Every structure is written in structure tokens, then in C-alpha cells.
């Protein structure tokens, strides 16, 4: 793929078991433009990124490291992807990377993630709540309580649990970035529970931003459109995976490397006058709200 996504993607039909592995995707997602050098926008900062092993989280972690930040990555069990991300952060960009494995749908583990990050780095300057799971169902009657509970615990409860604990250590000038989705604004007939959690993230972001204004902590979010990440082949049937993103105005899914700059903008001083806002790298879809 050419820089900027000008070249249309060709993908074969493919399916993976949840949560999916980036290393098994064909083609592999693009997570970095190594020829573009960092500008030190996050020099000596520490970022905690949930779901930072692959996809948007991986591209964001690598970009943050390129800009001078040390990174803590919380992930479920995708150890191969996580180790690859850690290697790039440390060997290519010379920053430290802590990997924390475990299930963020459990409150106790969310607390442990923050504790281990503080033990390693003694600070959290940037928190990126990014982890998500989704289950495709043709009807709400097919949606099981187990799936519903798992989706909410992972996609929104973890944001509350991690944030509530991280704020004990975050200081004036710190920031929080939450990953929502275009589905929060237009819905999704086959992802009712997922879309609902993404809508909750929008309200969570706006409410928390107002709550933390006087503490000098900014809270913003990113609401991507279709992106080529392990979430896709591990969520949908092979044929749908091959067509992912074709209905966007740009007629393709984004690569993670195209989404990460939105997170960098919100993490650095370039966005110092923004809080309670969302960026929409969604391939041209017009969003209201």
C-alpha cells in the first residue's frame, strides 16, 4: 500500500478465531511509516494503551514511541502481536515498553494494569482506552446475555475501571483519549450491543471532560470508520471480511497507520484547546452530533 492509502486494497476472504492475530492477516495491516521521522512531540511522556498489541492500538503505540514516549500495553492474549510491537518500540525507536497480559473485562485486572504501569514508569501522562470486542448478530433476539455482558464489560466498563484508577496518578497537563466508532453516530443493524457501547463512550468522554476541566486534564476521543485490524476477521464471516470498508465513501478500509495521527494530535500540545471532542477519520462519512 502506498503512503496515504491511495492504492486500493485487495484482500482474500479470511476468518480467525476471536480475538484474532495481526500476524495471520492477509495482507498484514500497515502500522508504521518508518521513513517519517518523529518530532519529539511526546518526549519523555508515558502512555498506557489498552489493546495496544495490534490494530489501531499498535499503530498508536508505535507512533507515540517515535515521538518520544515510553509505552505500557495492556492486551488479552495476543502475545505474538504484543511482542512484535514491543520490539519495534524498543529496537527501532529506543523507548521502553511494558507488556501486561490479561482480561480487561475484569475490574481487578484493570486495577492491576494501572498498578504495574506505575511500578514500571512511576507516571501516566497519556491514557488511551482502546480495547474492544464485537459480536455480529442478525437480530437482537439472537444476541445472548453472555455476549451482551462481555461487550459492555470490555468496551465501556474497562474504560471506567482503568480511568478511575489511573486518575489517582495523572496530573495537570495529562490527557485521556477514548476510542469510539462511527457506529456510535449512525448505528449498526448487526452490531447493536457494540454500537451501544461506542455511543456510551461518546457520552463518557464528554461528561468526563467536563468533570476534569478544573484539574487540567483533557479528555477527547477518536471515532474511526472501517479499519483493517484483527477485530475484523475475528468478528465477521470470510466474505464480509474481504469486503470490509468497501461501502465507505473512499471505498476502502483505513490502515491503522492512517488512524494513529488522530491520537497523536489529541495526545500532544497541538490540541491544547480541545477537550470533550471527537475526531472522525472515517473515510468521508458525514457525521452529525
C-alpha positions as a LaTeX table, in Angstrom:
\begin{tabular}{lrrr}
\hline
Residue & $x$ (\AA) & $y$ (\AA) & $z$ (\AA) \\
\hline
Unk1 & 0.00 & 0.00 & 0.00 \\
Unk2 & 1.25 & 3.48 & $-0.84$ \\
Unk3 & 1.55 & 6.14 & 1.80 \\
Unk4 & $-1.74$ & 7.95 & 2.32 \\
Unk5 & $-3.81$ & 4.95 & 1.28 \\
Unk6 & $-4.05$ & 5.89 & $-2.39$ \\
Unk7 & $-3.77$ & 2.32 & $-3.57$ \\
Unk8 & $-6.94$ & 0.25 & $-3.30$ \\
Unk9 & $-6.63$ & $-2.78$ & $-1.04$ \\
Unk10 & $-7.13$ & $-6.33$ & $-2.26$ \\
Unk11 & $-7.96$ & $-8.93$ & 0.38 \\
Unk12 & $-8.77$ & $-12.59$ & 0.21 \\
Unk13 & $-11.71$ & $-13.93$ & 2.23 \\
Unk14 & $-10.42$ & $-14.95$ & 5.67 \\
Unk15 & $-11.67$ & $-15.86$ & 9.13 \\
Unk16 & $-9.94$ & $-16.13$ & 12.52 \\
Unk17 & $-10.90$ & $-17.19$ & 15.99 \\
Unk18 & $-11.52$ & $-14.33$ & 18.42 \\
Unk19 & $-9.59$ & $-12.15$ & 19.35 \\
Unk20 & $-7.60$ & $-12.58$ & 16.12 \\
Unk21 & $-3.92$ & $-12.14$ & 15.35 \\
Unk22 & $-2.42$ & $-9.47$ & 13.16 \\
Unk23 & 0.38 & $-11.80$ & 12.10 \\
Unk24 & $-2.17$ & $-14.12$ & 10.44 \\
Unk25 & $-3.92$ & $-11.42$ & 8.41 \\
Unk26 & $-3.51$ & $-11.28$ & 4.63 \\
Unk27 & $-2.40$ & $-8.68$ & 3.82 \\
Unk28 & $-0.80$ & $-7.55$ & 7.07 \\
Unk29 & $-2.09$ & $-4.19$ & 8.31 \\
Unk30 & 0.18 & $-1.17$ & 7.82 \\
Unk31 & 1.13 & 0.14 & 11.27 \\
Unk32 & 4.06 & 2.50 & 10.63 \\
Unk33 & 5.66 & 4.78 & 8.08 \\
Unk34 & 9.31 & 4.30 & 9.12 \\
Unk35 & 10.52 & 6.90 & 6.62 \\
Unk36 & 8.67 & 9.63 & 8.53 \\
Unk37 & 10.73 & 10.78 & 11.50 \\
Unk38 & 9.35 & 11.86 & 14.87 \\
Unk39 & 9.39 & 15.44 & 16.09 \\
Unk40 & 9.62 & 14.82 & 19.85 \\
Unk41 & 6.01 & 15.82 & 20.49 \\
Unk42 & 5.72 & 13.33 & 23.39 \\
Unk43 & 9.29 & 13.43 & 24.63 \\
Unk44 & 9.70 & 11.64 & 27.98 \\
Unk45 & 5.95 & 11.05 & 28.38 \\
Unk46 & 4.45 & 7.75 & 29.46 \\
Unk47 & 1.37 & 6.35 & 27.73 \\
Unk48 & $-0.84$ & 3.47 & 28.83 \\
Unk49 & $-2.71$ & 1.97 & 25.86 \\
Unk50 & $-5.30$ & $-0.76$ & 26.25 \\
Unk51 & $-5.49$ & $-3.04$ & 23.23 \\
Unk52 & $-2.10$ & $-1.74$ & 22.13 \\
Unk53 & $-0.81$ & $-5.06$ & 20.79 \\
Unk54 & $-2.33$ & $-4.76$ & 17.32 \\
Unk55 & $-4.52$ & $-2.68$ & 15.05 \\
Unk56 & $-5.13$ & 0.96 & 15.92 \\
Unk57 & $-3.60$ & 0.47 & 19.37 \\
Unk58 & $-0.38$ & $-0.89$ & 17.89 \\
Unk59 & $-0.04$ & 1.90 & 15.33 \\
Unk60 & $-0.71$ & 4.46 & 18.06 \\
Unk61 & 1.81 & 2.88 & 20.44 \\
Unk62 & 4.50 & 2.89 & 17.76 \\
Unk63 & 3.76 & 6.48 & 16.73 \\
Unk64 & 3.83 & 7.63 & 20.36 \\
Unk65 & 7.19 & 5.89 & 20.82 \\
Unk66 & 8.51 & 7.52 & 17.67 \\
Unk67 & 7.52 & 10.85 & 19.23 \\
Unk68 & 9.47 & 10.08 & 22.42 \\
Unk69 & 7.05 & 8.30 & 24.78 \\
Unk70 & 7.51 & 5.14 & 26.83 \\
Unk71 & 4.59 & 2.76 & 26.42 \\
Unk72 & 2.62 & 0.34 & 28.59 \\
Unk73 & 0.45 & $-2.02$ & 26.54 \\
Unk74 & $-2.45$ & $-3.94$ & 28.08 \\
Unk75 & $-3.68$ & $-6.83$ & 25.93 \\
Unk76 & $-5.71$ & $-10.03$ & 26.25 \\
Unk77 & $-3.64$ & $-12.98$ & 24.97 \\
Unk78 & $-2.21$ & $-11.96$ & 21.56 \\
Unk79 & 1.35 & $-12.44$ & 22.77 \\
Unk80 & 2.93 & $-12.73$ & 19.31 \\
Unk81 & 1.50 & $-9.39$ & 18.20 \\
Unk82 & 2.36 & $-7.77$ & 21.52 \\
Unk83 & 5.98 & $-8.92$ & 21.41 \\
Unk84 & 6.36 & $-7.62$ & 17.85 \\
Unk85 & 5.03 & $-4.23$ & 18.91 \\
Unk86 & 7.36 & $-4.15$ & 21.91 \\
Unk87 & 10.33 & $-4.99$ & 19.70 \\
Unk88 & 9.59 & $-2.14$ & 17.32 \\
Unk89 & 9.13 & 0.33 & 20.17 \\
Unk90 & 12.39 & $-0.65$ & 21.85 \\
Unk91 & 14.69 & $-1.67$ & 18.98 \\
Unk92 & 13.55 & 0.77 & 16.32 \\
Unk93 & 12.57 & 3.82 & 18.35 \\
Unk94 & 14.60 & 3.36 & 21.53 \\
Unk95 & 11.79 & 3.70 & 24.04 \\
Unk96 & 10.73 & 1.39 & 26.87 \\
Unk97 & 7.70 & $-0.88$ & 26.51 \\
Unk98 & 5.87 & $-2.81$ & 29.21 \\
Unk99 & 3.51 & $-5.63$ & 28.20 \\
Unk100 & 0.66 & $-6.50$ & 30.55 \\
Unk101 & $-1.36$ & $-9.58$ & 29.63 \\
Unk102 & $-4.85$ & $-10.28$ & 30.92 \\
Unk103 & $-8.60$ & $-9.79$ & 30.64 \\
Unk104 & $-9.62$ & $-6.14$ & 30.90 \\
Unk105 & $-13.28$ & $-7.11$ & 31.17 \\
Unk106 & $-12.43$ & $-7.91$ & 34.81 \\
Unk107 & $-12.24$ & $-4.98$ & 37.21 \\
Unk108 & $-9.40$ & $-6.43$ & 39.29 \\
Unk109 & $-7.20$ & $-6.77$ & 36.22 \\
Unk110 & $-7.90$ & $-3.17$ & 35.20 \\
Unk111 & $-6.61$ & $-2.06$ & 38.58 \\
Unk112 & $-3.55$ & $-4.30$ & 38.17 \\
Unk113 & $-2.75$ & $-2.79$ & 34.77 \\
Unk114 & $-2.51$ & 0.68 & 36.25 \\
Unk115 & $-0.53$ & $-0.58$ & 39.25 \\
Unk116 & 2.05 & $-2.30$ & 37.04 \\
Unk117 & 2.37 & 0.77 & 34.82 \\
Unk118 & 3.08 & 2.96 & 37.84 \\
Unk119 & 5.55 & 0.44 & 39.24 \\
Unk120 & 7.46 & 0.46 & 35.95 \\
Unk121 & 7.27 & 4.13 & 34.93 \\
Unk122 & 6.10 & 5.99 & 38.06 \\
Unk123 & 3.69 & 8.09 & 35.97 \\
Unk124 & 0.88 & 8.09 & 33.42 \\
Unk125 & 0.74 & 11.15 & 31.18 \\
Unk126 & $-1.48$ & 9.73 & 28.46 \\
Unk127 & $-4.22$ & 7.13 & 28.82 \\
Unk128 & $-5.67$ & 5.59 & 25.66 \\
Unk129 & $-8.76$ & 3.47 & 26.31 \\
Unk130 & $-8.90$ & 1.45 & 23.12 \\
Unk131 & $-9.82$ & $-2.17$ & 23.82 \\
Unk132 & $-12.98$ & $-3.56$ & 22.19 \\
Unk133 & $-14.84$ & $-6.72$ & 21.27 \\
Unk134 & $-17.84$ & $-7.21$ & 18.99 \\
Unk135 & $-20.32$ & $-9.97$ & 18.12 \\
Unk136 & $-22.27$ & $-9.87$ & 14.87 \\
Unk137 & $-25.95$ & $-10.84$ & 15.19 \\
Unk138 & $-28.70$ & $-10.51$ & 12.59 \\
Unk139 & $-31.29$ & $-9.75$ & 15.28 \\
Unk140 & $-31.36$ & $-8.57$ & 18.88 \\
Unk141 & $-33.16$ & $-11.83$ & 19.67 \\
Unk142 & $-30.00$ & $-13.70$ & 18.64 \\
Unk143 & $-27.83$ & $-11.63$ & 20.97 \\
Unk144 & $-27.05$ & $-13.70$ & 24.06 \\
Unk145 & $-26.72$ & $-12.27$ & 27.53 \\
Unk146 & $-23.18$ & $-13.65$ & 27.65 \\
Unk147 & $-22.22$ & $-11.70$ & 24.53 \\
Unk148 & $-24.01$ & $-8.58$ & 25.75 \\
Unk149 & $-22.30$ & $-8.68$ & 29.13 \\
Unk150 & $-18.88$ & $-9.36$ & 27.61 \\
Unk151 & $-19.24$ & $-6.48$ & 25.17 \\
Unk152 & $-20.20$ & $-3.97$ & 27.85 \\
Unk153 & $-17.60$ & $-5.14$ & 30.35 \\
Unk154 & $-14.85$ & $-4.94$ & 27.74 \\
Unk155 & $-15.85$ & $-1.88$ & 25.71 \\
Unk156 & $-17.08$ & 0.57 & 28.34 \\
Unk157 & $-16.76$ & $-0.84$ & 31.87 \\
Unk158 & $-13.00$ & $-1.25$ & 31.37 \\
Unk159 & $-12.81$ & 2.43 & 30.40 \\
Unk160 & $-14.37$ & 3.38 & 33.74 \\
Unk161 & $-12.21$ & 0.99 & 35.75 \\
Unk162 & $-8.88$ & 1.86 & 34.14 \\
Unk163 & $-9.59$ & 5.60 & 34.08 \\
Unk164 & $-10.80$ & 5.75 & 37.67 \\
Unk165 & $-7.59$ & 4.16 & 38.89 \\
Unk166 & $-5.23$ & 5.96 & 36.50 \\
Unk167 & $-6.58$ & 9.35 & 37.60 \\
Unk168 & $-5.04$ & 8.78 & 41.02 \\
Unk169 & $-1.67$ & 9.27 & 39.30 \\
Unk170 & $-2.44$ & 11.66 & 36.45 \\
Unk171 & $-1.52$ & 15.32 & 36.90 \\
Unk172 & $-2.37$ & 18.65 & 35.33 \\
Unk173 & $-1.41$ & 18.50 & 31.66 \\
Unk174 & $-2.22$ & 14.79 & 31.34 \\
Unk175 & $-4.80$ & 13.61 & 28.83 \\
Unk176 & $-7.22$ & 10.76 & 28.15 \\
Unk177 & $-8.18$ & 9.55 & 24.69 \\
Unk178 & $-11.09$ & 7.16 & 24.20 \\
Unk179 & $-11.74$ & 5.02 & 21.12 \\
Unk180 & $-15.33$ & 5.12 & 19.92 \\
Unk181 & $-16.58$ & 4.32 & 16.40 \\
Unk182 & $-18.57$ & 5.68 & 13.50 \\
Unk183 & $-21.26$ & 3.22 & 14.65 \\
Unk184 & $-21.85$ & 5.40 & 17.71 \\
Unk185 & $-23.26$ & 8.06 & 15.38 \\
Unk186 & $-25.08$ & 6.04 & 12.71 \\
Unk187 & $-25.68$ & 2.72 & 14.46 \\
Unk188 & $-25.18$ & $-0.77$ & 13.05 \\
Unk189 & $-28.01$ & $-3.23$ & 12.44 \\
Unk190 & $-25.77$ & $-6.25$ & 13.07 \\
Unk191 & $-23.73$ & $-4.79$ & 15.95 \\
Unk192 & $-26.38$ & $-3.41$ & 18.28 \\
Unk193 & $-24.50$ & $-4.07$ & 21.52 \\
Unk194 & $-21.16$ & $-2.89$ & 20.13 \\
Unk195 & $-22.69$ & 0.32 & 18.74 \\
Unk196 & $-24.40$ & 0.95 & 22.08 \\
Unk197 & $-21.10$ & 0.75 & 23.94 \\
Unk198 & $-19.49$ & 3.09 & 21.42 \\
Unk199 & $-22.29$ & 5.58 & 21.97 \\
Unk200 & $-21.73$ & 5.27 & 25.71 \\
Unk201 & $-18.06$ & 6.08 & 25.14 \\
Unk202 & $-19.04$ & 9.36 & 23.47 \\
Unk203 & $-21.14$ & 10.37 & 26.48 \\
Unk204 & $-18.45$ & 9.12 & 28.87 \\
Unk205 & $-15.86$ & 11.27 & 27.10 \\
Unk206 & $-17.95$ & 14.43 & 27.09 \\
Unk207 & $-19.03$ & 14.01 & 30.72 \\
Unk208 & $-15.55$ & 13.16 & 31.99 \\
Unk209 & $-14.03$ & 16.09 & 30.12 \\
Unk210 & $-16.37$ & 18.47 & 31.95 \\
Unk211 & $-15.60$ & 16.78 & 35.25 \\
Unk212 & $-11.82$ & 17.12 & 34.84 \\
Unk213 & $-11.56$ & 20.62 & 33.37 \\
Unk214 & $-10.56$ & 22.23 & 36.65 \\
Unk215 & $-7.89$ & 19.56 & 37.17 \\
Unk216 & $-6.28$ & 20.47 & 33.87 \\
Unk217 & $-6.75$ & 17.01 & 32.34 \\
Unk218 & $-8.12$ & 16.95 & 28.80 \\
Unk219 & $-10.43$ & 14.15 & 27.62 \\
Unk220 & $-11.10$ & 13.57 & 23.93 \\
Unk221 & $-11.84$ & 10.69 & 21.60 \\
Unk222 & $-11.48$ & 9.20 & 18.14 \\
Unk223 & $-14.37$ & 7.64 & 16.22 \\
Unk224 & $-12.86$ & 5.71 & 13.30 \\
Unk225 & $-14.72$ & 4.25 & 10.37 \\
Unk226 & $-13.77$ & 0.85 & 8.92 \\
Unk227 & $-10.17$ & $-0.13$ & 9.68 \\
Unk228 & $-8.20$ & $-3.25$ & 8.72 \\
Unk229 & $-7.46$ & $-4.79$ & 12.13 \\
Unk230 & $-7.68$ & $-8.29$ & 13.72 \\
Unk231 & $-11.12$ & $-7.35$ & 15.05 \\
Unk232 & $-12.48$ & $-7.74$ & 11.52 \\
Unk233 & $-11.51$ & $-11.33$ & 10.54 \\
Unk234 & $-12.25$ & $-12.47$ & 14.09 \\
Unk235 & $-15.76$ & $-10.95$ & 14.04 \\
Unk236 & $-17.20$ & $-11.47$ & 10.58 \\
Unk237 & $-17.59$ & $-14.22$ & 8.00 \\
Unk238 & $-14.83$ & $-14.55$ & 5.43 \\
Unk239 & $-16.76$ & $-12.98$ & 2.55 \\
Unk240 & $-17.75$ & $-9.92$ & 4.59 \\
Unk241 & $-14.16$ & $-9.55$ & 5.81 \\
Unk242 & $-12.92$ & $-9.36$ & 2.21 \\
Unk243 & $-15.37$ & $-6.53$ & 1.51 \\
Unk244 & $-14.76$ & $-4.61$ & 4.74 \\
Unk245 & $-14.79$ & $-0.86$ & 4.15 \\
Unk246 & $-15.99$ & $-1.01$ & 0.55 \\
Unk247 & $-19.17$ & 0.89 & 1.46 \\
Unk248 & $-17.25$ & 3.89 & 2.85 \\
Unk249 & $-17.15$ & 7.00 & 0.62 \\
Unk250 & $-13.45$ & 6.29 & $-0.03$ \\
Unk251 & $-14.46$ & 2.71 & $-0.91$ \\
Unk252 & $-11.88$ & 1.04 & 1.31 \\
Unk253 & $-10.98$ & 0.39 & 4.92 \\
Unk254 & $-8.29$ & 2.51 & 6.55 \\
Unk255 & $-4.94$ & 1.14 & 7.61 \\
Unk256 & $-4.14$ & 1.57 & 11.33 \\
Unk257 & $-1.27$ & 3.91 & 10.41 \\
Unk258 & $-3.84$ & 6.32 & 8.97 \\
Unk259 & $-5.79$ & 6.48 & 12.24 \\
Unk260 & $-2.89$ & 6.82 & 14.69 \\
Unk261 & $-2.14$ & 10.50 & 13.88 \\
Unk262 & $-5.54$ & 11.47 & 15.28 \\
Unk263 & $-4.45$ & 10.01 & 18.63 \\
Unk264 & $-1.10$ & 11.79 & 18.44 \\
Unk265 & $-2.80$ & 15.12 & 17.78 \\
Unk266 & $-5.03$ & 14.68 & 20.83 \\
Unk267 & $-2.10$ & 13.49 & 22.99 \\
Unk268 & 0.25 & 16.40 & 22.29 \\
Unk269 & 0.11 & 20.15 & 22.84 \\
Unk270 & $-1.17$ & 20.75 & 19.31 \\
Unk271 & $-4.66$ & 20.09 & 20.71 \\
Unk272 & $-4.24$ & 22.10 & 23.93 \\
Unk273 & $-7.55$ & 23.94 & 23.36 \\
Unk274 & $-9.58$ & 20.78 & 22.78 \\
Unk275 & $-11.46$ & 18.74 & 25.36 \\
Unk276 & $-14.71$ & 16.79 & 25.14 \\
Unk277 & $-14.29$ & 16.46 & 21.37 \\
Unk278 & $-14.11$ & 13.64 & 18.81 \\
Unk279 & $-12.08$ & 13.27 & 15.64 \\
Unk280 & $-13.66$ & 11.30 & 12.79 \\
Unk281 & $-11.18$ & 9.52 & 10.50 \\
Unk282 & $-13.93$ & 7.54 & 8.79 \\
Unk283 & $-13.28$ & 7.59 & 5.05 \\
Unk284 & $-15.56$ & 10.50 & 4.26 \\
Unk285 & $-18.80$ & 9.70 & 6.08 \\
Unk286 & $-20.65$ & 12.83 & 7.19 \\
Unk287 & $-21.35$ & 12.75 & 10.93 \\
Unk288 & $-23.92$ & 14.76 & 12.85 \\
Unk289 & $-23.56$ & 15.05 & 16.62 \\
\hline
\end{tabular}
